[in-house]
Amino acid sequence: MNKVHVGLTIAVVFSMLYIGGLIYYEMAVELESNPDIKEIGGPPVIDDLRLVFIVLVVALLFCGIALKMNPDGKEKVE
């Protein structure tokens, strides 16, 4: 890995940790100010296996198309 990859990796990890910390802080403040909240989150959405299957198939199609476009990562020189 070169310096650019290391820098981008550090930036992505830092960004994810920062956003996660902000979300945690906001949830903690909200729960402290409203003690009557007992559950966090919305209704369960992924109970339907057909929805999971459709999302999986679409993701596989996108990945397959991306790999077919440039499978070895090298640019074609003509």
Secondary structure, 3 states (H helix, E strand, C coil): CCHHHHHHHHHHHHHHHHHHHHHHHHHHHHHHHCCCCCCCCCCCCCCCHHHHHHHHHHHHHHHHHHHHHCCCCCCCCC
